[in-house]
């Protein structure tokens, strides 16, 4: 795995070096417009790629795993190309961490709430919420909610005395 990561890092460094070299020239090249840039490492055992577009940057090793940057999310994908870890910005403008199993089903979500607090949601293998930890609706105290295997509410307890 280290060998493939080194190939990706080498590609990124070579790209950065090329841009620095072009920028160091006294000539102004003006605007450069392309739809995408692809950098490939065509080693016999590995075909690592880096793809830059106007919407994302994708770095993948020859086995499908890699990193995607785009739309306010940094995503890690496994060797099957499935999204398994996300770090980004939620709809309310706060942060989020999204962990998924190898079938792209949610497992744990750590999120900011509308009231500025934080919440943790644990999901079962059917992608249903089974535990939620977070602030109450008024944001003043803690709240625990447990759900059944179908995601239907079962029990809750407030930290308010």
Secondary structure, DSSP 4 states (H G I P E B T S, - for coil): -HHHHHHHHHHHHHHHHHHHHHHHSSS-------SEEEEEEE-SS-EEEEEEESSEEEEE-TTS-EEEEETTEEEEE-TTS-EEEEEEE-TTS-EEEEEE-TTS-EEEEEEE-TTS-EEEEEE-TTS-EEEEEEE-TTSSSEEEEEE-TTS-EEEEEE---
